[in-house]
Amino acid sequence: MMHSVENRFIAIICCAMLVFVAPLLALFLTISSERVARERLHNVELLTEASGEALAKPIWDFDEEAIARIARSLMNATDIEAVVIRDPAGSILARLPAEPSAGTAAYHSLKTVISHDGVDGPKSVGTLEVLVPALGPLSRFSKDEWAILGILLFAVATVFAAALVGNRLTVIRPLMRLTAAIEATGRLGSRHRVDWSSDDEMGALAANFNAMQDRLEREEKELKIAHRRATEIYDLTPAMLFSLDAENRLIAVSDYWLLATGYARDEVIGRGFADFVDPSWHEAYRLRAKAIASGSDTISEVTLPFRKANGEFMTALILETETGRDGLSLSVMTDVTALKQAESRNHAQAITDHLTGLLNRQGFESALDEAIRSADECGMQLACLFIDLDRFKWINDNFGHAAGDAVLRQTVELIRAKLGPADVMARLGGDEFAILIAATDVIALASEIGERVGEALREPMPVESNELSVSASIGLAVYPTHAASASDLLLKADMAMYARKRDGKNGLQIFDTGMLDTARERHEIEQCIEAGLKEDWFEAWLQPIVSLADGRIIGFEALVRLDHPEKGLMPPGKIIGIAEETGTISRIGDRVLEKAIRHLAAISALDGTQDTYLAVNFSPLQFELTLAHRLAALLLKHHISPRRIVIEITEAVLMLDNPEVHAVLKQLSEFGCRIALDDFGTGYSSLSYLNRFPVDIVKIDQSFTRSLNSNAADVRRKSRMLIKGIRTISHQMGCTVVAEGIETEDQWQLLRKLGVDNGQGYLFSRPMPVDGMLAMLESESEAKASNQG
């Protein structure tokens, strides 16, 4: 290598000489040669002209000796080879040398005319011709010029030699020592250093090489120590480590592996790892090896049963990774038997309801999927009973969660007593349960079980010295008659349950396709509610409340209406029911309350209406602690007295016995608003509410008003007695009485005779928008004014 580097250096210098120095030298010789030739030729021309002037007189005088002398003097001049002097006639007067040379091709001929200045002026007396040799490029130089050229060539040769010597001393020599150190390191195995020091790059190279050798020597020692330690760690680490070759044979195992498995090292080294795996898991282990071969992951993971030396199996988690291209691998094996058992327990807990011990929703859905697969294979039918307890929330709110939990546990016991051993029961959450039944004629069997469950749950349950009654709304759906999948079956059973709950609760309902229409209608109503809130389609219609004594309008009841731009007025009962279920009733109530108060302010601008009041129905969900503050802000904005606002509540609100509802009612009463108890007489304990709550107005349900015109005399008599009793009790409690649903003149007169204070109904006016109400009031005002006039 060193000779080739030196040869390359010489070749580079030679090439540089040929490419740069040789052309420059040739250019120098060419230019210098032409300059010398021009100077010598110019000198000959000057000498010829001078000699021509000198020959003028001798030729004029025919002085041959003088002519010959001048010719000889010309011949003695440098670079003149021949001289010829002629007269005007061309005759030769003198020729030197006497014999002309053989050829004149290599000469330049210079002629000049010889003139003599006579009396008559200049006159040509002859010609002078000299022959100058045509010299080559090199022959034109003098000795001095050749000396300068020689010095230049010597300088170039000296530089060339100096470069060769310097290259050998500064580059080749340290490279030879570096090469020798590398060869010695490779041949002998020890780390040899370069014996060279200088301040140039080669010195830095040698120093770096020596530093690298020192570092490699240290690293080699550290690597040997690390290898020894790794071997010790491999053997002594408390983990089941093992290594496999490309054929999946054991080539190394750690001491802990031997301790955990009970084998001796000689028993296992060289054996295939699959020999220790349960035969049914060989395919899983083979797929693990295939995954490593395909390079799909850097580490493969497999869990399988491993046979120990005593014949027992342990569940082993194996993590394996390849250590090189030769197929060797390093693996760690962990005994996860206890972990798998814990996972099984955790899975059982994850799909089990902790309170009742039943399957939860996740476990039931998994069981339902498996049951559907089995039913498809066996040609069976599946029935799903969806059970929802009707009064569980009321029990939870009034007796506490401990009592609610006791009710749930007793409910489970009662239901289980009605089920067969193969029936699956689950608690889906809260007070919702599901039962899965498989049979050939499953509808009849499931219906019978549902009826028995319903009857069992109607019986009172003893809980903490209380007899608590719960009933159940039960929905039934069948696979594949009603549903095509597990989720669809559960959904259809749920829909049937809700249909039962809407129709009065406490019973069994089998799914039918009409429920889909109901669900679709419900969904459309939900969308209309959201759109109505967004687009402001909700309105507050007004129905007058009149004094039965004289027919004078004393107030108005605000009624919610949704006026859809395409569907028109939508049923308010459905709107309110769905809004209460979806939680949008509060937003609707706020919107209607604000508009109703605004309408009352507009009506108050008419004569004789300044003392009328506004009755507004409130849902239980609207009784928030901020209700009184929001109402006060609206009344202040529209300059309405709180005494003109009547808060209508139903017995359902009072039945909740919610402290927050009590606090809000107290705030509203203290603020000045009046409280009206709507639909009085249709609840469970109406009389107690008059004593416990700040009720100012009692509204008799319209069912009693209609009964006054019943065809049955006994019904008419009882209705009059009930209305009279309500009036008497209410008056004694300081409450005003309002009858709802008055549609005939007879009803009006009879209610007035029974002492009812006020009334409302279609006899007086249907509910109408505020514009219609204003027009009606203005018309009545004008009619009264004309009658008085």
C-alpha positions in Angstrom: 0.0 0.0 0.0 2.8 2.4 0.8 4.5 2.0 -2.6 1.2 2.5 -4.3 0.6 5.8 -2.4 4.1 7.0 -3.3 3.6 6.0 -7.0 0.3 7.8 -7.1 2.0 10.9 -5.6 4.8 10.7 -8.3 2.2 10.1 -11.0 0.2 13.2 -9.8 3.4 15.4 -9.9 4.3 14.1 -13.3 0.8 14.8 -14.6 1.0 18.3 -13.1 4.3 18.8 -14.9 2.9 17.6 -18.2 -0.3 19.5 -17.8 0.9 22.8 -16.5 4.8 23.1 -16.6 5.4 21.6 -20.0 2.9 23.8 -21.9 4.2 26.9 -20.1 7.8 26.0 -21.0 6.9 25.4 -24.7 5.0 28.6 -24.7 8.0 30.4 -23.2 10.4 28.8 -25.8 8.1 29.7 -28.7 7.6 33.4 -27.6 11.4 33.8 -26.8 12.4 32.2 -30.1 10.2 34.5 -32.2 11.5 37.5 -30.3 15.1 36.6 -30.9 14.5 36.0 -34.6 12.8 39.3 -35.0 15.6 41.2 -33.2 18.4 39.5 -35.3 16.5 40.1 -38.5 16.0 43.7 -37.6 19.7 44.2 -36.9 20.6 42.7 -40.3 18.1 45.1 -41.9 19.7 48.1 -40.2 23.2 46.9 -41.2 22.0 46.4 -44.8 20.6 49.9 -45.0 23.8 51.4 -43.6 26.0 49.4 -46.0 23.7 50.5 -48.9 24.4 54.1 -48.1 28.1 53.4 -47.7 28.2 51.7 -51.2 26.6 54.6 -53.0 29.7 56.6 -53.6 32.1 53.7 -54.4 29.7 52.4 -56.9 29.3 55.9 -58.4 33.0 56.3 -58.5 33.6 52.7 -59.7 35.8 52.1 -56.7 35.9 48.3 -56.8 38.3 48.0 -53.9 36.0 50.0 -51.6 33.0 47.9 -52.8 34.9 44.7 -52.0 35.9 46.1 -48.6 32.4 46.9 -47.7 31.2 43.5 -48.9 33.8 41.8 -46.7 32.7 43.9 -43.7 29.1 42.7 -44.3 30.2 39.1 -44.4 31.9 39.5 -41.0 28.6 40.4 -39.5 26.6 37.8 -37.6 23.7 36.0 -39.3 24.8 37.1 -42.9 25.7 34.2 -45.1 26.1 35.8 -48.5 26.4 39.3 -50.0 25.7 40.3 -53.6 26.2 43.8 -55.0 24.7 44.7 -58.5 24.7 47.7 -60.7 21.5 49.1 -62.1 21.8 46.8 -65.1 21.9 43.8 -62.8 25.6 43.0 -63.3 27.3 41.7 -60.2 29.9 44.1 -58.8 30.8 41.9 -55.8 29.8 38.5 -54.5 30.8 36.9 -51.3 31.4 34.1 -51.1 32.4 33.7 -54.7 30.5 30.5 -55.1 26.8 30.5 -54.2 25.6 27.9 -51.7 23.8 24.8 -52.9 20.2 25.9 -51.9 18.6 29.0 -50.8 15.5 27.5 -49.3 16.8 27.9 -45.7 17.7 31.6 -46.2 15.9 34.9 -46.1 16.9 37.4 -48.8 17.1 41.1 -47.8 17.5 43.6 -50.7 18.0 47.3 -50.5 18.3 49.9 -53.3 21.6 51.9 -53.4 21.0 55.6 -54.2 23.5 58.3 -54.8 22.7 62.0 -54.2 23.9 63.8 -57.3 23.3 67.2 -58.7 20.1 66.0 -60.2 19.0 64.5 -57.0 18.9 60.9 -55.7 19.7 58.4 -58.3 19.7 54.5 -58.1 23.2 53.2 -58.7 22.6 49.5 -57.8 21.2 47.0 -55.3 22.6 45.3 -52.2 21.3 41.8 -51.4 22.2 39.8 -48.3 21.2 36.2 -47.4 20.2 35.6 -43.8 19.9 31.9 -42.6 16.4 30.8 -41.5 17.3 29.5 -38.0 15.2 26.8 -36.1 13.4 27.7 -32.7 16.2 26.3 -30.6 19.1 27.5 -32.8 17.9 31.1 -32.3 19.0 31.2 -28.6 22.3 32.4 -27.5 24.3 30.8 -24.7 23.0 33.2 -22.1 19.5 32.3 -23.0 20.3 28.7 -22.8 21.8 29.2 -19.4 18.6 30.8 -18.1 16.6 28.0 -19.5 18.8 25.4 -17.8 18.5 27.2 -14.5 14.7 27.1 -14.8 14.7 23.4 -15.6 17.0 22.7 -12.6 14.7 24.6 -10.3 11.7 22.5 -11.5 13.7 19.3 -11.0 14.7 20.4 -7.5 11.1 21.1 -6.6 10.1 17.7 -7.9 12.8 15.9 -5.9 12.0 17.9 -2.8 8.3 16.9 -3.1 9.3 13.2 -3.4 11.6 13.4 -0.4 9.0 15.4 1.7 6.2 13.0 0.8 8.3 10.0 1.8 9.4 11.6 5.1 6.0 13.2 6.1 3.5 10.8 4.6 4.9 7.5 3.5 7.0 6.9 6.6 4.2 7.4 9.2 1.8 5.4 7.0 4.2 2.5 6.9 4.4 2.6 10.7 0.6 2.8 11.0 0.2 -0.1 8.6 2.8 -2.1 10.5 0.9 -1.5 13.8 -2.4 -2.5 12.2 -1.0 -5.7 10.8 0.7 -6.5 14.1 -2.6 -6.0 15.9 -4.5 -8.2 13.5 -1.8 -10.9 13.4 -0.8 -11.0 17.1 -4.1 -10.0 18.7 -2.6 -7.4 21.0 -3.1 -3.7 20.7 0.1 -2.2 19.0 0.7 1.5 18.9 2.3 3.8 16.2 5.8 5.2 17.2 5.4 8.6 15.6 5.0 12.1 16.9 4.6 15.3 15.0 2.5 18.5 15.0 1.0 17.8 11.6 -2.0 15.8 10.5 0.0 12.6 10.4 0.9 13.2 14.0 -2.7 13.7 14.9 -3.6 10.5 13.0 -1.0 8.5 14.9 -2.2 10.0 18.2 -5.8 9.3 17.4 -4.9 5.7 16.4 -3.0 5.2 19.6 -5.9 6.6 21.6 -8.3 4.3 19.7 -6.1 1.4 20.5 -6.1 2.3 24.2 -9.9 2.7 24.2 -10.5 -0.6 22.3 -8.2 -2.3 24.8 -10.2 -0.9 27.7 -13.5 -1.8 26.0 -12.2 -5.3 25.3 -11.4 -5.7 28.9 -14.8 -4.3 29.9 -16.5 -6.6 27.4 -14.8 -9.6 28.9 -15.9 -8.5 32.3 -19.4 -7.9 31.1 -19.6 -11.2 29.4 -18.5 -12.9 32.6 -21.0 -11.0 34.6 -23.8 -11.6 32.0 -23.1 -15.3 32.2 -23.3 -15.1 36.0 -26.5 -13.1 35.8 -28.0 -15.5 33.3 -27.3 -18.4 35.6 -28.2 -16.8 38.9 -31.0 -14.4 38.0 -34.3 -15.3 39.7 -36.1 -15.7 36.4 -36.7 -18.7 34.1 -34.3 -17.8 31.3 -33.6 -20.1 28.4 -32.1 -20.0 24.9 -33.0 -21.8 21.8 -31.2 -22.5 18.5 -32.7 -22.4 15.1 -34.2 -25.8 15.5 -36.0 -24.8 18.8 -33.6 -26.9 20.9 -32.6 -25.8 24.3 -28.9 -24.7 24.3 -28.9 -22.9 27.7 -31.1 -22.6 30.7 -30.6 -20.5 33.9 -30.3 -22.0 37.3 -33.6 -20.5 38.3 -35.3 -22.2 35.3 -33.9 -25.5 36.5 -35.0 -24.8 40.1 -38.6 -23.8 39.0 -39.1 -26.7 36.7 -37.3 -29.4 38.7 -35.1 -30.6 35.8 -31.4 -31.2 35.7 -29.3 -29.3 33.1 -28.2 -32.5 31.4 -31.8 -33.6 31.0 -32.9 -30.6 29.0 -29.9 -29.3 27.0 -30.3 -30.4 23.4 -34.0 -31.3 23.7 -36.7 -29.6 21.8 -38.7 -27.1 23.8 -42.0 -28.6 22.4 -41.2 -31.8 24.4 -42.2 -29.9 27.6 -45.4 -28.4 26.2 -48.8 -30.0 26.3 -49.4 -31.7 22.9 -52.7 -29.8 22.3 -50.7 -26.5 22.5 -48.0 -27.5 19.9 -49.8 -25.6 17.2 -50.0 -22.4 19.3 -46.2 -22.8 20.0 -45.5 -23.4 16.3 -47.4 -20.2 15.3 -45.2 -18.3 17.8 -42.2 -19.5 15.9 -43.8 -18.6 12.6 -44.5 -15.1 13.9 -40.8 -14.6 14.8 -39.7 -16.0 11.4 -41.9 -13.5 9.5 -40.5 -10.6 11.5 -44.0 -9.3 12.3 -42.8 -8.4 15.8 -39.5 -8.0 17.7 -40.8 -10.1 20.6 -43.2 -13.0 20.5 -45.5 -13.8 23.3 -47.3 -17.0 24.0 -49.0 -18.5 27.1 -49.2 -22.3 27.3 -49.1 -25.2 29.8 -45.5 -26.3 30.6 -44.9 -29.8 32.0 -42.5 -29.8 35.0 -40.3 -32.6 36.1 -42.9 -34.0 38.5 -45.5 -34.2 35.7 -47.5 -31.3 36.8 -48.4 -28.5 34.4 -47.9 -24.8 35.1 -49.3 -22.0 33.0 -46.2 -20.3 31.5 -46.0 -16.9 29.8 -43.1 -17.0 27.4 -41.5 -13.9 25.9 -39.1 -14.7 23.2 -36.8 -12.6 21.0 -34.2 -13.4 18.4 -30.6 -12.5 19.3 -29.1 -12.7 15.8 -29.4 -13.9 12.2 -28.2 -17.4 13.2 -31.7 -18.2 14.6 -30.6 -18.1 18.3 -33.2 -16.7 20.7 -33.4 -15.6 24.3 -36.6 -16.2 26.2 -38.0 -15.7 29.7 -40.6 -17.9 31.1 -42.9 -16.8 33.9 -45.3 -18.9 36.0 -48.6 -17.2 35.6 -50.8 -19.9 37.0 -52.0 -17.8 39.9 -52.4 -14.8 37.7 -54.6 -16.7 35.3 -56.7 -18.0 38.1 -57.0 -14.4 39.4 -58.0 -13.2 35.9 -60.7 -15.8 35.8 -62.0 -14.6 39.1 -61.8 -11.0 37.9 -63.6 -11.9 34.7 -66.3 -13.5 36.8 -66.5 -10.4 38.9 -66.6 -8.2 35.8 -69.7 -9.9 34.5 -71.4 -10.3 37.9 -73.5 -7.9 39.8 -72.0 -7.5 43.2 -75.3 -6.9 45.0 -77.4 -9.7 43.7 -74.8 -12.2 42.4 -76.6 -12.2 39.0 -74.9 -11.6 35.7 -74.6 -7.9 34.9 -75.3 -6.3 31.5 -72.0 -7.3 30.1 -72.3 -10.9 31.3 -75.9 -11.1 30.1 -75.0 -9.8 26.6 -72.2 -12.4 26.4 -74.6 -15.2 27.5 -77.2 -13.9 25.0 -74.7 -14.1 22.2 -73.8 -17.7 23.1 -77.4 -18.6 23.5 -78.3 -17.3 20.1 -75.4 -19.4 18.5 -76.7 -22.5 20.3 -80.3 -21.7 19.3 -79.3 -21.5 15.7 -77.5 -24.8 15.9 -80.4 -26.6 17.7 -83.3 -24.9 16.1 -84.6 -23.5 19.4 -86.3 -20.2 20.1 -85.1 -17.6 22.7 -87.3 -15.3 24.8 -86.0 -12.3 26.6 -88.0 -10.9 29.5 -87.1 -7.3 30.4 -88.3 -6.4 33.9 -88.4 -2.9 35.4 -89.7 -2.2 38.9 -92.4 0.4 38.9 -92.0 2.0 42.4 -88.3 1.4 43.1 -87.2 5.0 42.8 -89.9 6.1 45.3 -88.7 3.5 47.8 -85.1 4.5 47.3 -85.9 8.2 47.8 -88.2 7.7 50.8 -86.6 4.7 52.7 -83.0 5.0 51.7 -80.6 2.9 49.6 -80.2 0.2 52.2 -84.0 -0.5 51.9 -83.7 -0.3 48.1 -80.9 -2.9 48.1 -83.0 -5.2 50.4 -85.9 -4.8 47.9 -83.6 -5.8 45.0 -82.3 -8.9 46.8 -85.8 -10.0 47.7 -86.9 -9.3 44.1 -84.2 -11.6 42.9 -85.3 -14.4 45.2 -88.9 -14.1 44.2 -88.0 -14.1 40.5 -85.6 -17.0 40.8 -88.3 -19.1 42.5 -90.4 -18.8 39.3 -87.6 -19.8 36.9 -86.3 -23.1 35.6 -82.7 -24.3 36.2 -81.6 -23.5 32.6 -83.1 -20.0 32.6 -80.5 -17.1 32.8 -81.2 -14.1 34.9 -79.3 -10.8 35.0 -79.5 -7.4 36.7 -78.9 -4.9 33.9 -78.6 -1.9 36.2 -80.6 0.0 38.8 -84.0 -1.7 39.0 -83.9 -3.4 35.6 -83.6 -7.2 35.2 -83.5 -9.5 32.2 -84.4 -13.2 31.9 -83.3 -15.5 29.1 -85.5 -18.5 28.3 -84.9 -21.2 25.6 -87.6 -23.5 24.4 -89.3 -24.8 21.3 -92.6 -23.0 22.1 -90.9 -20.2 24.0 -93.7 -17.5 23.8 -96.1 -19.5 25.9 -93.5 -20.5 28.4 -92.0 -17.0 28.7 -95.5 -15.5 29.0 -96.4 -17.9 31.8 -93.1 -17.1 33.6 -93.7 -13.4 33.1 -97.2 -13.5 34.6 -95.9 -15.6 37.6 -93.1 -13.0 38.2 -95.6 -10.1 38.0 -97.9 -11.8 40.5 -95.0 -12.5 42.9 -93.8 -8.9 42.8 -97.2 -7.5 43.6 -97.0 -9.0 47.1 -95.7 -6.6 49.8 -92.1 -7.1 50.9 -91.1 -6.9 54.6 -88.1 -4.4 54.7 -86.9 -2.9 58.0 -90.3 -3.2 59.7 -92.1 -1.8 56.7 -94.3 -3.5 54.2 -93.1 -2.2 50.8 -95.0 -2.9 47.6 -93.4 -2.9 44.2 -94.8 -4.0 40.9 -93.1 -4.7 37.6 -93.5 -3.7 34.0 -92.3 -6.6 31.9 -91.5 -6.7 28.2 -91.2 -9.9 26.2 -89.4 -10.3 22.8 -88.6 -13.6 21.0 -85.6 -14.6 18.8 -85.8 -15.0 15.8 -89.5 -13.9 15.6 -89.0 -10.4 16.8 -85.3 -9.8 16.5 -82.3 -11.0 14.4 -79.5 -10.4 16.8 -78.7 -10.3 20.6 -78.7 -6.5 20.8 -81.9 -6.3 18.8 -83.6 -8.8 21.0 -82.7 -6.9 24.2 -83.8 -3.7 22.5 -87.2 -5.1 21.5 -87.8 -6.5 25.0 -86.9 -3.1 26.4 -89.4 -1.4 24.0 -92.1 -3.8 25.1 -91.4 -3.0 28.7 -91.7 0.7 28.1 -94.9 0.1 26.2 -96.3 -1.7 29.3 -95.1 1.2 31.6 -96.8 3.8 29.4 -100.0 1.8 29.4 -100.3 1.8 33.2 -97.4 -0.4 34.4 -97.7 -3.6 36.4 -98.1 -6.2 33.8 -96.6 -8.1 30.8 -96.4 -6.8 27.3 -95.3 -8.9 24.3 -93.5 -7.0 21.6 -95.3 -6.1 18.4 -94.3 -4.1 15.3 -96.6 -1.3 16.3 -94.1 -0.5 19.1 -91.6 0.4 16.4 -94.0 3.0 15.1 -94.4 4.3 18.7 -90.6 4.4 19.1 -90.3 6.1 15.8 -93.0 8.6 16.7 -91.3 9.2 20.0 -88.0 9.8 18.3 -89.7 12.3 15.9 -91.2 14.1 18.9 -87.8 14.3 20.6 -86.4 15.8 17.4 -89.3 18.3 17.2 -88.7 19.3 20.9 -85.0 19.9 20.2 -85.8 21.8 17.0 -88.6 23.7 18.8 -86.2 24.9 21.5 -83.6 25.8 18.9 -86.0 27.6 16.5 -88.3 29.0 19.2 -91.5 27.1 18.1 -92.8 26.8 21.7 -95.7 29.1 22.6 -97.7 29.9 25.7 -101.4 29.7 24.9 -103.9 31.1 27.4 -107.3 29.8 28.7 -109.5 32.1 30.7 -110.4 31.4 34.3 -113.8 33.0 35.2 -115.8 33.7 38.3 -118.7 31.4 38.4 -120.7 34.0 40.2 -120.8 36.6 37.4 -118.7 35.1 34.5 -116.0 37.7 34.8 -112.5 36.7 33.7 -110.3 36.7 36.8 -107.2 34.9 35.4 -105.6 32.8 32.7 -103.9 29.4 32.7 -100.8 29.2 30.5 -100.7 26.0 28.4 -97.6 24.9 26.4 -98.0 24.4 22.7 -95.5 23.3 20.0 -96.5 24.9 16.7 -94.4 22.9 14.1 -94.1 24.8 10.8 -95.0 21.6 8.8 -96.9 19.4 11.2 -98.9 22.2 12.9 -99.9 21.9 16.6 -98.5 18.8 18.2 -100.2 17.0 21.1 -99.1 18.8 24.3 -99.6 15.6 26.5 -97.0 13.7 24.4 -94.7 16.6 24.3 -94.7 17.1 28.1 -94.4 13.4 28.8 -91.4 12.9 26.6 -89.8 16.1 27.7 -90.0 15.0 31.3 -88.4 11.7 30.4 -85.6 13.3 28.3 -85.0 16.1 30.8 -85.8 18.9 28.4 -88.9 19.9 30.3 -87.0 22.5 32.3 -85.8 24.3 29.2 -89.4 24.2 27.8 -90.8 25.4 31.1 -88.4 28.4 31.2 -89.3 29.3 27.6 -93.1 29.1 28.2 -92.9 30.9 31.6 -91.1 33.9 30.0 -93.6 34.1 27.2 -96.6 33.7 29.5 -95.5 36.6 31.7 -94.9 38.7 28.6 -98.4 37.9 27.5 -99.9 38.8 30.9 -98.1 42.2 30.7 -99.7 42.7 27.2 -103.1 41.8 28.5 -102.7 44.1 31.5 -102.6 47.0 29.2 -106.4 46.5 28.6 -108.9 48.1 30.9 -110.2 45.9 33.7 -107.5 43.2 33.4 -105.0 44.7 35.9 -106.0 42.3 38.6 -106.1 39.1 36.6 -103.6 36.4 37.5 -101.6 33.9 35.5 -101.6 30.2 36.4 -98.5 28.3 35.2 -98.0 24.5 35.4 -94.7 23.3 36.7 -93.1 19.9 36.3 -91.3 18.3 39.3 -88.1 18.7 37.3 -88.4 22.4 37.3 -88.3 22.9 41.0 -84.7 24.0 41.3 -83.4 26.3 44.0 -82.8 29.1 41.4 -86.5 29.0 40.3 -87.6 31.8 42.6 -84.8 34.1 41.5 -85.4 33.5 37.8 -89.1 34.2 38.3 -88.4 37.4 40.3 -86.2 38.7 37.4 -88.9 38.1 34.8 -91.6 39.8 36.9 -89.4 42.8 37.5 -88.6 43.0 33.8 -92.3 43.1 32.9 -93.6 45.0 35.9 -95.8 42.2 37.2 -96.7 41.7 40.8 -95.8 38.3 42.3 -99.4 38.1 43.7 -100.7 37.7 40.1 -98.7 34.5 39.5 -100.1 31.1 40.5 -97.8 28.1 40.5 -99.8 25.0 39.6 -98.5 21.7 40.9 -99.9 18.2 40.8 -100.0 15.7 43.6 -97.1 13.9 41.8 -94.8 16.8 42.8 -95.9 16.6 46.5 -95.7 12.8 46.5 -92.0 13.1 45.9 -91.6 14.6 49.4 -88.4 16.2 48.2 -86.8 18.7 50.6 -85.6 20.8 47.7 -89.2 21.0 46.3 -90.5 22.0 49.7 -87.8 24.7 50.0 -88.7 26.1 46.5 -92.4 26.1 47.2 -91.7 28.0 50.5 -89.6 30.6 48.7 -92.3 31.1 46.0 -95.0 31.5 48.7 -92.9 34.0 50.7 -92.1 35.9 47.5 -95.9 36.4 47.1 -96.8 33.8 44.5 -99.9 31.6 45.1 -99.8 27.9 45.0 -102.5 25.9 43.2 -103.0 22.1 43.7 -104.1 20.8 40.3 -106.2 17.6 39.7 -107.3 17.5 43.3 -109.0 14.3 44.4 -107.2 11.9 42.0 -104.2 11.2 44.2 -103.5 9.1 47.3 -103.6 11.5 50.2 -104.8 14.9 48.9 -106.2 16.1 52.2 -102.9 15.8 53.9 -101.2 18.0 51.3 -103.6 20.9 52.1 -102.3 20.8 55.7 -98.6 20.2 54.9 -98.0 22.6 52.0 -98.8 26.4 51.4 -101.7 25.7 49.0 -103.9 28.7 48.1 -106.0 27.3 45.3 -107.6 23.9 44.9 -108.5 22.8 41.3 -111.2 20.1 41.1 -110.3 17.6 38.4 -112.4 17.7 35.3 -113.5 14.1 35.7 -115.7 15.2 38.6 -117.2 18.0 36.5 -118.1 15.6 33.7 -119.7 13.3 36.2 -122.3 15.9 37.0 -124.0 15.2 33.7 -123.8 11.4 34.0 -126.7 9.3 33.0 -126.4 7.4 36.2 -128.2 9.2 39.1 -125.9 7.5 41.7 -122.8 8.9 39.9 -124.3 12.4 39.7 -125.1 12.3 43.4 -121.7 11.1 44.4 -120.0 13.7 42.2 -122.0 16.5 43.8 -121.2 15.2 47.3 -117.5 15.0 46.4 -117.4 18.5 44.9 -119.3 19.9 47.9 -116.9 18.2 50.3 -113.8 19.5 48.4 -115.3 23.0 48.5 -116.1 22.8 52.2 -112.7 21.5 53.2 -110.9 23.9 50.9 -112.8 26.9 52.2 -112.1 25.9 55.7 -108.4 25.7 54.9 -108.6 29.2 53.3 -108.3 28.0 49.8 -110.1 29.2 46.7 -111.8 26.4 44.6 -111.6 26.2 40.8 -113.5 23.6 38.7 -111.9 22.4 35.5 -113.6 21.1 32.3 -116.8 23.1 32.3 -118.4 22.6 28.9 -122.2 23.2 29.5 -124.4 25.8 31.0 -125.9 23.2 33.3 -122.4 22.4 34.7 -121.8 26.1 35.3 -125.0 26.7 37.2 -124.7 23.5 39.3 -121.1 24.2 40.3 -122.1 27.7 41.3 -124.9 26.4 43.5 -122.4 23.9 45.0 -120.3 27.0 46.1 -117.4 26.5 43.7 -115.7 29.9 43.3 -114.2 29.8 39.8 -114.1 27.6 36.8 -112.5 27.1 33.3 -113.5 25.1 30.3 -114.6 25.1 26.7 -117.9 26.7 27.7 -116.0 30.0 28.4 -113.2 29.7 25.9 -110.8 27.2 24.4 -107.0 27.8 24.9 -105.8 30.3 22.2 -102.7 32.3 21.3 -102.2 35.7 22.9 -103.3 37.6 19.8 -106.6 35.8 19.8 -107.0 36.4 23.5 -106.3 40.1 23.2 -108.8 40.3 20.3 -111.5 38.5 22.4 -110.9 40.7 25.4 -111.0 43.9 23.4 -114.3 42.7 21.7 -115.9 42.0 25.1 -114.7 45.4 26.4 -116.3 47.2 23.5 -119.5 45.2 23.9 -119.7 46.2 27.6 -119.0 49.8 26.7 -121.8 49.9 24.1 -124.2 48.2 26.5 -123.5 50.8 29.2 -123.9 53.6 26.6 
